[in-house]
Amino acid sequence: MANQQPLRVALVGLGTVGSGVAKILLENSEHIKQRAGREIEIVSAIVRDPTKTRNVKLPEGILATSFDLIEAPEVDVVCELIGGTTTAGDIVRQGLTANKHVVTANKALLCEQGDELFQLAQQNGKTICFEAAVAGGVPVIDGVAQSLAANKIQSIKAILNGTSNYILTEMLDHNTSYEDAVSKAQDKGYAEADPKMDVDGTDAAQKLTILAQLAFGTKASLSDFPRQGIDELNLADLKYADELGYRVKLLAIARRNNGFLELHTQPTLIRKNLPMAAVYDAYNMIEVEGDAVGKTWFAGMGAGQMPTASAVVSDLIDLAVGRAQQTFPLLDLWGQSEPLPILPAEKIERKYYLRFHAFDQPGTISSIATILGNHGISIASCIQHDFEIQSGGSAASVVPFVVMTHATTEGQMRAADEELANCNAIQPDYLRLPIQG
């Protein structure tokens, strides 16, 4: 094994993650050689601007600007780390067609074009490795695909967006506003200048679709299931939940439900005594339940340069050893088995947290209870604080009023939403969150 030639890598993109990958490969080269059985060598690093200052020192002659180098005979693996879906998709197709393996951290690309790319890899006898695409440095792809291969997966419940988890932690633990918490996440490098995809639930939902396809064989699009972000929350909501014995987390769920696959990604109230509620900062946690092993947990940093780079290098080591080439063809990523149909959103059954800004006047609580009751929704508990919020030019004041429901369906809640939107006893900024556990 020591006489094997190096695994030769073309890095495409030398931004945050790409620089981290290069740093690990160069600084830990001897350790990686020992684990991989041979060297892993960067033969080219393809970038848009070779004059840009970077925090990693590459050997002379490595930097390049031409994508044609992807097809060079001395390249074994194309490592796509530029993000986006247009150019990135072209790069992956170019690499596979040129008989190269591919490693990517691009969850948006796999969510949007995964079917086509996985089929192309299969047709060309090549491998796409994507451990870094779902949970940063947390090895959940390998866990679901390999370590839990003896199991029929029953459910996946996960915190998949480290940025949102950091923001929620910062808000509640440090009494910080949503806007200030987002700014701190940007300062730490967890959030982009435009954090929209992190805070509106898109990033976590994309990752959930990858896990759902891997674990259940079901290909879902983002329009197939409820998706809600943390950008609708304020600090008061986190405090109300805390008072009731819960923490709020952006939770992504995929689980079997009477022959269907139930999917949703939403801020969710989780009881404080459950492991998921204790996940803080930019950490991710994925709970996977198998029919044989029961519940297992995978946790670690889900955002930042080096955790993601760690997962990319892990994929490169798997390719160097030859594990990935053996296991990739056995994954159900091209629809050979019958997929579970997706449960219609209206049939999802849960308890709910409802927060109203209600006018402080006689009959308000009765009006809310009547609307909920008309749609078969039963109230489990409610809280109302004494402090008041002035309602602009109105003579009446408004008070926060929080309701916890018994189990009901998403369909019943949506029907109640329409009637609540026209209720004169409350302001229109009504918030609804599901409750888990």
VEXKOL-957251 format. One record per residue (C-alpha): residue in three letters; x, y, z. Coordinates in Angstrom, 3 decimals, padded with zeros to 6 digits, m for minus. Layout:
% VEXKOL-957251
rec resn=Ala&x=X&y=Y&z=Z
...
//
This chain:
% VEXKOL-957251
rec resn=Met&x=000.000&y=000.000&z=000.000
rec resn=Ala&x=002.900&y=002.347&z=000.733
rec resn=Asn&x=003.935&y=002.200&z=m002.924
rec resn=Gln&x=000.588&y=003.412&z=m004.235
rec resn=Gln&x=000.638&y=006.664&z=m006.141
rec resn=Pro&x=m000.914&y=009.712&z=m004.427
rec resn=Leu&x=m004.592&y=010.512&z=m004.733
rec resn=Arg&x=m004.434&y=013.668&z=m006.843
rec resn=Val&x=m006.969&y=016.382&z=m006.120
rec resn=Ala&x=m008.150&y=019.445&z=m008.022
rec resn=Leu&x=m009.618&y=021.940&z=m005.570
rec resn=Val&x=m012.205&y=024.159&z=m007.246
rec resn=Gly&x=m012.697&y=027.133&z=m004.973
rec resn=Leu&x=m010.333&y=028.395&z=m002.310
rec resn=Gly&x=m012.722&y=030.395&z=m000.189
rec resn=Thr&x=m013.533&y=029.685&z=003.448
rec resn=Val&x=m013.995&y=025.915&z=003.139
rec resn=Gly&x=m011.525&y=025.418&z=000.293
rec resn=Ser&x=m008.765&y=027.171&z=002.255
rec resn=Gly&x=m009.560&y=024.984&z=005.251
rec resn=Val&x=m009.285&y=021.829&z=003.141
rec resn=Ala&x=m005.953&y=022.935&z=001.728
rec resn=Lys&x=m004.684&y=023.781&z=005.206
rec resn=Ile&x=m005.576&y=020.324&z=006.586
rec resn=Leu&x=m004.075&y=018.483&z=003.611
rec resn=Leu&x=m000.825&y=020.451&z=003.801
rec resn=Glu&x=m000.355&y=020.701&z=007.552
rec resn=Asn&x=m001.511&y=017.160&z=008.439
rec resn=Ser&x=m000.063&y=015.417&z=005.408
rec resn=Glu&x=001.803&y=012.680&z=007.318
rec resn=His&x=m001.169&y=011.823&z=009.513
rec resn=Ile&x=m003.482&y=011.742&z=006.489
rec resn=Lys&x=m001.036&y=009.531&z=004.585
rec resn=Gln&x=m001.053&y=007.071&z=007.476
rec resn=Arg&x=m004.874&y=006.961&z=007.601
rec resn=Ala&x=m005.323&y=006.856&z=003.822
rec resn=Gly&x=m002.463&y=004.491&z=003.045
rec resn=Arg&x=m001.065&y=006.946&z=000.524
rec resn=Glu&x=m000.546&y=010.661&z=000.041
rec resn=Ile&x=m003.373&y=012.982&z=m000.878
rec resn=Glu&x=m001.869&y=015.627&z=m003.116
rec resn=Ile&x=m003.328&y=018.938&z=m004.327
rec resn=Val&x=m002.309&y=019.184&z=m007.969
rec resn=Ser&x=m004.329&y=022.327&z=m008.742
rec resn=Ala&x=m006.421&y=024.926&z=m006.936
rec resn=Ile&x=m008.735&y=026.608&z=m009.410
rec resn=Val&x=m009.857&y=030.097&z=m008.396
rec resn=Arg&x=m011.358&y=033.195&z=m009.997
rec resn=Asp&x=m008.708&y=035.579&z=m008.696
rec resn=Pro&x=m005.213&y=034.126&z=m008.144
rec resn=Thr&x=m003.944&y=037.453&z=m006.752
rec resn=Lys&x=m006.341&y=037.437&z=m003.798
rec resn=Thr&x=m004.757&y=037.138&z=m000.361
rec resn=Arg&x=m005.587&y=033.806&z=001.299
rec resn=Asn&x=m004.855&y=032.382&z=004.738
rec resn=Val&x=m003.138&y=029.266&z=003.389
rec resn=Lys&x=000.257&y=029.025&z=001.667
rec resn=Leu&x=000.150&y=026.709&z=m001.354
rec resn=Pro&x=003.133&y=025.178&z=m003.167
rec resn=Glu&x=004.301&y=027.058&z=m006.254
rec resn=Gly&x=002.378&y=026.401&z=m009.450
rec resn=Ile&x=m000.815&y=025.173&z=m007.778
rec resn=Leu&x=m003.078&y=028.201&z=m008.306
rec resn=Ala&x=m004.904&y=028.290&z=m011.641
rec resn=Thr&x=m007.978&y=029.848&z=m013.216
rec resn=Ser&x=m008.961&y=027.393&z=m015.958
rec resn=Phe&x=m011.697&y=024.820&z=m015.370
rec resn=Asp&x=m010.077&y=022.778&z=m018.156
rec resn=Leu&x=m007.624&y=021.499&z=m015.537
rec resn=Ile&x=m010.490&y=019.437&z=m014.096
rec resn=Glu&x=m010.076&y=017.090&z=m017.053
rec resn=Ala&x=m006.278&y=016.781&z=m016.740
rec resn=Pro&x=m005.066&y=013.157&z=m016.660
rec resn=Glu&x=m003.167&y=013.767&z=m013.422
rec resn=Val&x=m006.428&y=014.571&z=m011.564
rec resn=Asp&x=m008.242&y=011.747&z=m009.746
rec resn=Val&x=m010.753&y=013.764&z=m007.719
rec resn=Val&x=m012.529&y=017.069&z=m008.291
rec resn=Cys&x=m013.322&y=018.843&z=m005.032
rec resn=Glu&x=m016.133&y=021.341&z=m005.736
rec resn=Leu&x=m016.177&y=024.034&z=m003.041
rec resn=Ile&x=m017.460&y=027.167&z=m004.775
rec resn=Gly&x=m021.124&y=026.949&z=m003.731
rec resn=Gly&x=m024.123&y=027.982&z=m005.805
rec resn=Thr&x=m025.787&y=025.677&z=m008.300
rec resn=Thr&x=m025.034&y=026.930&z=m011.810
rec resn=Thr&x=m021.253&y=026.885&z=m012.242
rec resn=Ala&x=m020.942&y=024.280&z=m009.491
rec resn=Gly&x=m023.278&y=021.948&z=m011.357
rec resn=Asp&x=m021.268&y=022.388&z=m014.545
rec resn=Ile&x=m018.055&y=021.596&z=m012.650
rec resn=Val&x=m019.444&y=018.385&z=m011.167
rec resn=Arg&x=m020.784&y=017.233&z=m014.551
rec resn=Gln&x=m017.462&y=018.071&z=m016.205
rec resn=Gly&x=m015.568&y=016.087&z=m013.588
rec resn=Leu&x=m017.799&y=013.009&z=m013.749
rec resn=Thr&x=m017.812&y=012.984&z=m017.541
rec resn=Ala&x=m013.998&y=013.217&z=m017.493
rec resn=Asn&x=m013.880&y=010.079&z=m015.328
rec resn=Lys&x=m013.111&y=011.838&z=m012.030
rec resn=His&x=m014.573&y=011.233&z=m008.604
rec resn=Val&x=m016.253&y=014.243&z=m006.980
rec resn=Val&x=m016.305&y=015.561&z=m003.420
rec resn=Thr&x=m018.701&y=018.408&z=m002.631
rec resn=Ala&x=m020.018&y=020.327&z=000.362
rec resn=Asn&x=m022.821&y=021.833&z=m001.730
rec resn=Lys&x=m026.200&y=020.907&z=m000.230
rec resn=Ala&x=m028.101&y=023.342&z=m002.485
rec resn=Leu&x=m026.647&y=021.672&z=m005.575
rec resn=Leu&x=m027.523&y=018.168&z=m004.386
rec resn=Cys&x=m031.009&y=019.264&z=m003.360
rec resn=Glu&x=m031.665&y=020.858&z=m006.760
rec resn=Gln&x=m029.721&y=018.622&z=m009.157
rec resn=Gly&x=m028.891&y=015.536&z=m007.114
rec resn=Asp&x=m030.979&y=013.113&z=m009.178
rec resn=Glu&x=m029.181&y=014.017&z=m012.384
rec resn=Leu&x=m025.706&y=014.106&z=m010.831
rec resn=Phe&x=m026.049&y=010.821&z=m008.954
rec resn=Gln&x=m027.302&y=009.142&z=m012.132
rec resn=Leu&x=m024.363&y=010.557&z=m014.073
rec resn=Ala&x=m021.928&y=009.269&z=m011.452
rec resn=Gln&x=m023.490&y=005.822&z=m011.598
rec resn=Gln&x=m023.355&y=005.753&z=m015.401
rec resn=Asn&x=m019.660&y=006.670&z=m015.369
rec resn=Gly&x=m018.715&y=004.321&z=m012.553
rec resn=Lys&x=m017.638&y=007.245&z=m010.370
rec resn=Thr&x=m018.435&y=008.410&z=m006.851
rec resn=Ile&x=m019.921&y=011.585&z=m005.394
rec resn=Cys&x=m018.959&y=012.072&z=m001.734
rec resn=Phe&x=m020.964&y=014.652&z=000.211
rec resn=Glu&x=m020.429&y=014.202&z=003.948
rec resn=Ala&x=m019.798&y=017.942&z=004.391
rec resn=Ala&x=m023.076&y=018.912&z=002.676
rec resn=Val&x=m025.381&y=018.172&z=005.606
rec resn=Ala&x=m023.965&y=018.809&z=009.077
rec resn=Gly&x=m020.523&y=020.369&z=008.837
rec resn=Gly&x=m018.068&y=018.220&z=010.747
rec resn=Val&x=m020.711&y=015.772&z=012.019
rec resn=Pro&x=m020.355&y=012.388&z=010.224
rec resn=Val&x=m024.072&y=011.754&z=009.782
rec resn=Ile&x=m023.967&y=010.713&z=006.102
rec resn=Asp&x=m021.560&y=007.908&z=006.911
rec resn=Gly&x=m023.577&y=007.127&z=010.014
rec resn=Val&x=m026.865&y=006.703&z=008.155
rec resn=Ala&x=m025.416&y=005.042&z=005.056
rec resn=Gln&x=m022.880&y=002.724&z=006.697
rec resn=Ser&x=m022.862&y=002.492&z=010.486
rec resn=Leu&x=m026.649&y=002.070&z=010.667
rec resn=Ala&x=m026.956&y=000.030&z=007.471
rec resn=Ala&x=m028.423&y=m002.934&z=009.388
rec resn=Asn&x=m031.398&y=m000.793&z=010.388
rec resn=Lys&x=m034.595&y=000.290&z=008.747
rec resn=Ile&x=m034.526&y=003.974&z=009.677
rec resn=Gln&x=m037.688&y=005.029&z=011.481
rec resn=Ser&x=m037.068&y=008.726&z=012.039
rec resn=Ile&x=m034.567&y=011.552&z=011.797
rec resn=Lys&x=m034.877&y=014.621&z=014.024
rec resn=Ala&x=m032.154&y=017.179&z=013.591
rec resn=Ile&x=m030.730&y=020.612&z=014.236
rec resn=Leu&x=m029.025&y=021.086&z=010.865
rec resn=Asn&x=m028.268&y=024.797&z=010.732
rec resn=Gly&x=m025.524&y=025.924&z=013.076
rec resn=Thr&x=m026.093&y=029.588&z=012.285
rec resn=Ser&x=m029.710&y=029.538&z=013.426
rec resn=Asn&x=m028.819&y=027.545&z=016.511
rec resn=Tyr&x=m026.150&y=030.089&z=017.428
rec resn=Ile&x=m028.645&y=032.948&z=016.985
rec resn=Leu&x=m031.285&y=031.261&z=019.168
rec resn=Thr&x=m028.693&y=030.477&z=021.843
rec resn=Glu&x=m027.363&y=034.023&z=021.823
rec resn=Met&x=m030.857&y=035.493&z=022.097
rec resn=Leu&x=m032.056&y=033.482&z=025.089
rec resn=Asp&x=m028.827&y=032.961&z=027.036
rec resn=His&x=m027.564&y=036.525&z=026.631
rec resn=Asn&x=m030.866&y=038.424&z=026.420
rec resn=Thr&x=m030.000&y=039.580&z=022.897
rec resn=Ser&x=m032.376&y=040.823&z=020.211
rec resn=Tyr&x=m032.734&y=038.836&z=016.999
rec resn=Glu&x=m031.036&y=041.585&z=014.981
rec resn=Asp&x=m028.039&y=041.789&z=017.332
rec resn=Ala&x=m027.685&y=037.996&z=017.428
rec resn=Val&x=m027.591&y=037.857&z=013.625
rec resn=Ser&x=m024.899&y=040.532&z=013.611
rec resn=Lys&x=m022.806&y=038.528&z=016.104
rec resn=Ala&x=m023.212&y=035.398&z=013.963
rec resn=Gln&x=m021.881&y=037.353&z=010.983
rec resn=Asp&x=m018.924&y=038.633&z=013.018
rec resn=Lys&x=m018.011&y=035.044&z=013.958
rec resn=Gly&x=m018.221&y=033.859&z=010.355
rec resn=Tyr&x=m021.269&y=031.639&z=010.986
rec resn=Ala&x=m023.619&y=033.767&z=008.873
rec resn=Glu&x=m023.141&y=035.293&z=005.436
rec resn=Ala&x=m023.624&y=039.004&z=004.752
rec resn=Asp&x=m027.079&y=037.947&z=003.538
rec resn=Pro&x=m028.162&y=035.274&z=006.062
rec resn=Lys&x=m031.545&y=034.667&z=004.427
rec resn=Met&x=m031.123&y=030.964&z=003.580
rec resn=Asp&x=m029.978&y=030.193&z=007.123
rec resn=Val&x=m032.669&y=032.097&z=009.000
rec resn=Asp&x=m035.653&y=031.366&z=006.735
rec resn=Gly&x=m035.215&y=027.581&z=007.047
rec resn=Thr&x=m034.057&y=026.940&z=003.465
rec resn=Asp&x=m030.600&y=025.623&z=004.377
rec resn=Ala&x=m031.925&y=023.152&z=006.959
rec resn=Ala&x=m034.725&y=022.033&z=004.621
rec resn=Gln&x=m032.251&y=021.352&z=001.803
rec resn=Lys&x=m030.159&y=019.219&z=004.138
rec resn=Leu&x=m033.273&y=017.362&z=005.288
rec resn=Thr&x=m034.113&y=016.395&z=001.708
rec resn=Ile&x=m030.642&y=014.853&z=001.326
rec resn=Leu&x=m031.055&y=012.830&z=004.520
rec resn=Ala&x=m034.585&y=011.793&z=003.533
rec resn=Gln&x=m033.385&y=010.500&z=000.172
rec resn=Leu&x=m030.517&y=008.625&z=001.785
rec resn=Ala&x=m032.522&y=007.129&z=004.669
rec resn=Phe&x=m035.941&y=006.583&z=003.076
rec resn=Gly&x=m035.366&y=006.635&z=m000.680
rec resn=Thr&x=m037.786&y=009.547&z=m001.077
rec resn=Lys&x=m036.871&y=012.551&z=m003.204
rec resn=Ala&x=m038.605&y=015.670&z=m001.871
rec resn=Ser&x=m038.580&y=019.263&z=m003.042
rec resn=Leu&x=m038.845&y=022.193&z=m000.654
rec resn=Ser&x=m042.425&y=022.830&z=m001.731
rec resn=Asp&x=m043.488&y=019.353&z=m000.550
rec resn=Phe&x=m043.409&y=020.061&z=003.191
rec resn=Pro&x=m043.801&y=022.871&z=005.748
rec resn=Arg&x=m040.759&y=025.135&z=006.043
rec resn=Gln&x=m040.487&y=028.022&z=008.485
rec resn=Gly&x=m037.487&y=030.013&z=009.694
rec resn=Ile&x=m036.394&y=031.727&z=012.873
rec resn=Asp&x=m036.738&y=035.166&z=011.284
rec resn=Glu&x=m040.319&y=035.407&z=012.598
rec resn=Leu&x=m039.245&y=034.946&z=016.229
rec resn=Asn&x=m038.426&y=037.529&z=018.833
rec resn=Leu&x=m036.774&y=037.253&z=022.220
rec resn=Ala&x=m040.113&y=037.259&z=024.018
rec resn=Asp&x=m041.149&y=034.030&z=022.274
rec resn=Leu&x=m038.014&y=032.258&z=023.497
rec resn=Lys&x=m038.691&y=033.488&z=027.029
rec resn=Tyr&x=m042.323&y=032.354&z=026.970
rec resn=Ala&x=m041.243&y=028.918&z=025.791
rec resn=Asp&x=m038.607&y=028.810&z=028.529
rec resn=Glu&x=m041.214&y=029.676&z=031.127
rec resn=Leu&x=m043.323&y=026.754&z=029.894
rec resn=Gly&x=m040.413&y=024.308&z=030.127
rec resn=Tyr&x=m039.211&y=024.331&z=026.511
rec resn=Arg&x=m036.345&y=025.548&z=024.331
rec resn=Val&x=m036.957&y=026.654&z=020.738
rec resn=Lys&x=m034.796&y=025.003&z=018.060
rec resn=Leu&x=m034.948&y=025.024&z=014.274
rec resn=Leu&x=m035.855&y=021.348&z=013.989
rec resn=Ala&x=m035.879&y=019.280&z=010.787
rec resn=Ile&x=m037.883&y=016.048&z=010.955
rec resn=Ala&x=m038.308&y=013.089&z=008.604
rec resn=Arg&x=m040.152&y=010.054&z=009.930
rec resn=Arg&x=m042.287&y=007.135&z=008.877
rec resn=Asn&x=m045.976&y=007.681&z=009.535
rec resn=Asn&x=m048.418&y=004.901&z=008.591
rec resn=Gly&x=m046.873&y=004.195&z=005.201
rec resn=Phe&x=m046.019&y=007.837&z=004.484
rec resn=Leu&x=m042.957&y=010.007&z=005.077
rec resn=Glu&x=m043.670&y=012.981&z=007.319
rec resn=Leu&x=m041.382&y=015.954&z=006.636
rec resn=His&x=m041.115&y=019.458&z=008.100
rec resn=Thr&x=m038.477&y=022.054&z=009.037
rec resn=Gln&x=m039.653&y=024.653&z=011.564
rec resn=Pro&x=m038.734&y=026.403&z=014.809
rec resn=Thr&x=m040.053&y=023.916&z=017.336
rec resn=Leu&x=m040.565&y=023.853&z=021.085
rec resn=Ile&x=m038.563&y=020.992&z=022.620
rec resn=Arg&x=m038.821&y=019.974&z=026.276
rec resn=Lys&x=m035.751&y=021.040&z=028.233
rec resn=Asn&x=m035.036&y=017.505&z=029.480
rec resn=Leu&x=m034.469&y=016.152&z=025.949
rec resn=Pro&x=m030.920&y=015.998&z=024.507
rec resn=Met&x=m031.801&y=018.167&z=021.507
rec resn=Ala&x=m032.832&y=021.063&z=023.768
rec resn=Ala&x=m029.330&y=021.297&z=025.247
rec resn=Val&x=m027.570&y=021.834&z=021.897
rec resn=Tyr&x=m026.074&y=025.316&z=021.977
rec resn=Asp&x=m023.985&y=027.748&z=019.954
rec resn=Ala&x=m023.320&y=026.655&z=016.326
rec resn=Tyr&x=m023.541&y=022.950&z=017.113
rec resn=Asn&x=m025.698&y=020.494&z=015.185
rec resn=Met&x=m027.370&y=017.369&z=016.505
rec resn=Ile&x=m029.022&y=014.588&z=014.545
rec resn=Glu&x=m031.137&y=011.943&z=016.274
rec resn=Val&x=m031.518&y=008.847&z=014.104
rec resn=Glu&x=m033.847&y=006.064&z=015.208
rec resn=Gly&x=m033.379&y=002.614&z=013.709
rec resn=Asp&x=m035.638&y=m000.399&z=014.126
rec resn=Ala&x=m032.784&y=m002.438&z=015.633
rec resn=Val&x=m030.484&y=000.030&z=017.380
rec resn=Gly&x=m033.129&y=002.432&z=018.689
rec resn=Lys&x=m032.112&y=006.081&z=019.028
rec resn=Thr&x=m028.584&y=007.279&z=018.296
rec resn=Trp&x=m027.243&y=010.818&z=018.346
rec resn=Phe&x=m024.635&y=012.537&z=016.203
rec resn=Ala&x=m023.448&y=015.964&z=017.348
rec resn=Gly&x=m020.737&y=018.488&z=016.586
rec resn=Met&x=m020.001&y=021.865&z=015.015
rec resn=Gly&x=m022.290&y=022.499&z=012.093
rec resn=Ala&x=m020.864&y=025.799&z=010.917
rec resn=Gly&x=m017.436&y=027.293&z=010.361
rec resn=Gln&x=m014.411&y=026.703&z=008.185
rec resn=Met&x=m012.565&y=023.831&z=009.810
rec resn=Pro&x=m015.466&y=021.527&z=010.804
rec resn=Thr&x=m016.717&y=021.543&z=007.199
rec resn=Ala&x=m013.196&y=021.145&z=005.831
rec resn=Ser&x=m012.707&y=018.186&z=008.172
rec resn=Ala&x=m015.669&y=016.394&z=006.569
rec resn=Val&x=m014.353&y=017.125&z=003.055
rec resn=Val&x=m010.949&y=015.646&z=003.896
rec resn=Ser&x=m012.666&y=012.628&z=005.443
rec resn=Asp&x=m014.334&y=012.010&z=002.078
rec resn=Leu&x=m010.972&y=012.296&z=000.321
rec resn=Ile&x=m009.499&y=009.711&z=002.703
rec resn=Asp&x=m012.428&y=007.372&z=001.964
rec resn=Leu&x=m011.665&y=007.720&z=m001.739
rec resn=Ala&x=m007.947&y=007.155&z=m001.184
rec resn=Val&x=m008.632&y=003.965&z=000.759
rec resn=Gly&x=m011.289&y=002.816&z=m001.697
rec resn=Arg&x=m014.219&y=002.651&z=000.741
rec resn=Ala&x=m016.277&y=005.276&z=m001.053
rec resn=Gln&x=m015.993&y=003.464&z=m004.399
rec resn=Gln&x=m017.419&y=000.324&z=m002.779
rec resn=Thr&x=m020.226&y=001.920&z=m000.781
rec resn=Phe&x=m021.525&y=004.622&z=m003.134
rec resn=Pro&x=m023.037&y=002.184&z=m005.684
rec resn=Leu&x=m025.048&y=000.560&z=m002.872
rec resn=Leu&x=m026.756&y=003.790&z=m001.763
rec resn=Asp&x=m030.351&y=004.202&z=m002.917
rec resn=Leu&x=m029.828&y=007.573&z=m004.572
rec resn=Trp&x=m031.266&y=006.862&z=m008.022
rec resn=Gly&x=m034.745&y=005.608&z=m007.196
rec resn=Gln&x=m034.324&y=001.861&z=m007.616
rec resn=Ser&x=m036.610&y=001.073&z=m004.675
rec resn=Glu&x=m040.173&y=002.266&z=m004.177
rec resn=Pro&x=m040.029&y=005.595&z=m002.295
rec resn=Leu&x=m042.277&y=006.394&z=000.623
rec resn=Pro&x=m044.977&y=008.872&z=m000.445
rec resn=Ile&x=m044.805&y=012.214&z=001.354
rec resn=Leu&x=m047.505&y=012.779&z=003.949
rec resn=Pro&x=m049.698&y=015.752&z=002.950
rec resn=Ala&x=m048.920&y=018.683&z=005.224
rec resn=Glu&x=m052.555&y=019.002&z=006.296
rec resn=Lys&x=m052.407&y=015.549&z=007.922
rec resn=Ile&x=m049.359&y=016.218&z=010.106
rec resn=Glu&x=m050.485&y=015.942&z=013.736
rec resn=Arg&x=m048.767&y=017.867&z=016.563
rec resn=Lys&x=m049.306&y=020.126&z=019.531
rec resn=Tyr&x=m048.828&y=023.854&z=018.929
rec resn=Tyr&x=m047.592&y=027.000&z=020.623
rec resn=Leu&x=m049.658&y=030.067&z=019.659
rec resn=Arg&x=m048.599&y=033.601&z=020.546
rec resn=Phe&x=m051.048&y=036.475&z=020.073
rec resn=His&x=m050.883&y=040.193&z=020.670
rec resn=Ala&x=m054.410&y=040.446&z=022.012
rec resn=Phe&x=m056.390&y=043.585&z=022.723
rec resn=Asp&x=m056.912&y=044.022&z=026.447
rec resn=Gln&x=m060.686&y=044.108&z=026.403
rec resn=Pro&x=m063.568&y=041.882&z=027.546
rec resn=Gly&x=m064.256&y=038.833&z=025.369
rec resn=Thr&x=m060.801&y=038.578&z=023.777
rec resn=Ile&x=m059.866&y=035.214&z=025.261
rec resn=Ser&x=m063.364&y=033.915&z=024.576
rec resn=Ser&x=m063.054&y=034.956&z=020.892
rec resn=Ile&x=m059.752&y=033.101&z=020.474
rec resn=Ala&x=m061.045&y=029.986&z=022.262
rec resn=Thr&x=m064.208&y=029.966&z=020.150
rec resn=Ile&x=m062.283&y=030.128&z=016.875
rec resn=Leu&x=m059.972&y=027.335&z=017.931
rec resn=Gly&x=m062.889&y=025.261&z=019.199
rec resn=Asn&x=m064.785&y=025.736&z=015.936
rec resn=His&x=m061.908&y=023.898&z=014.218
rec resn=Gly&x=m061.628&y=021.107&z=016.776
rec resn=Ile&x=m058.554&y=022.569&z=018.474
rec resn=Ser&x=m058.449&y=022.096&z=022.241
rec resn=Ile&x=m056.492&y=024.429&z=024.552
rec resn=Ala&x=m054.120&y=022.693&z=026.984
rec resn=Ser&x=m052.859&y=025.795&z=028.802
rec resn=Cys&x=m052.363&y=029.533&z=028.415
rec resn=Ile&x=m050.334&y=032.344&z=029.940
rec resn=Gln&x=m050.910&y=036.085&z=029.982
rec resn=His&x=m048.504&y=038.586&z=031.511
rec resn=Asp&x=m049.422&y=041.872&z=033.141
rec resn=Phe&x=m047.182&y=044.153&z=031.074
rec resn=Glu&x=m048.763&y=045.970&z=028.178
rec resn=Ile&x=m047.618&y=047.109&z=024.752
rec resn=Gln&x=m049.104&y=050.255&z=023.309
rec resn=Ser&x=m050.858&y=049.576&z=020.028
rec resn=Gly&x=m050.075&y=052.744&z=018.083
rec resn=Gly&x=m052.970&y=055.145&z=017.851
rec resn=Ser&x=m055.532&y=052.744&z=019.288
rec resn=Ala&x=m057.170&y=053.588&z=022.584
rec resn=Ala&x=m056.900&y=049.960&z=023.626
rec resn=Ser&x=m053.631&y=048.336&z=024.678
rec resn=Val&x=m052.414&y=044.888&z=023.712
rec resn=Val&x=m050.966&y=042.145&z=025.860
rec resn=Pro&x=m049.082&y=039.004&z=024.874
rec resn=Phe&x=m051.298&y=035.948&z=025.169
rec resn=Val&x=m049.786&y=032.464&z=024.733
rec resn=Val&x=m051.792&y=029.300&z=024.121
rec resn=Met&x=m050.565&y=025.696&z=024.163
rec resn=Thr&x=m052.879&y=023.298&z=022.328
rec resn=His&x=m053.510&y=019.600&z=022.564
rec resn=Ala&x=m052.588&y=017.518&z=019.521
rec resn=Thr&x=m054.295&y=018.659&z=016.337
rec resn=Thr&x=m053.571&y=018.583&z=012.621
rec resn=Glu&x=m051.812&y=021.117&z=010.452
rec resn=Gly&x=m054.980&y=021.235&z=008.358
rec resn=Gln&x=m057.107&y=022.232&z=011.332
rec resn=Met&x=m054.585&y=024.893&z=012.306
rec resn=Arg&x=m054.490&y=026.316&z=008.775
rec resn=Ala&x=m058.277&y=026.557&z=008.754
rec resn=Ala&x=m058.172&y=028.361&z=012.106
rec resn=Asp&x=m055.450&y=030.681&z=010.751
rec resn=Glu&x=m057.877&y=032.079&z=008.193
rec resn=Glu&x=m060.471&y=032.898&z=010.824
rec resn=Leu&x=m057.900&y=034.261&z=013.296
rec resn=Ala&x=m056.604&y=036.605&z=010.594
rec resn=Asn&x=m060.012&y=038.316&z=010.621
rec resn=Cys&x=m060.444&y=038.330&z=014.395
rec resn=Asn&x=m060.847&y=041.886&z=015.723
rec resn=Ala&x=m059.652&y=040.852&z=019.185
rec resn=Ile&x=m056.028&y=040.316&z=018.145
rec resn=Gln&x=m053.353&y=042.002&z=016.057
rec resn=Pro&x=m052.371&y=040.254&z=012.825
rec resn=Asp&x=m048.815&y=039.273&z=013.919
rec resn=Tyr&x=m049.913&y=035.903&z=015.250
rec resn=Leu&x=m047.156&y=033.264&z=015.641
rec resn=Arg&x=m047.639&y=029.508&z=015.482
rec resn=Leu&x=m044.911&y=026.969&z=016.288
rec resn=Pro&x=m045.094&y=023.168&z=016.639
rec resn=Ile&x=m044.212&y=021.369&z=019.877
rec resn=Gln&x=m042.015&y=018.251&z=019.957
rec resn=Gly&x=m041.731&y=015.965&z=022.976
//
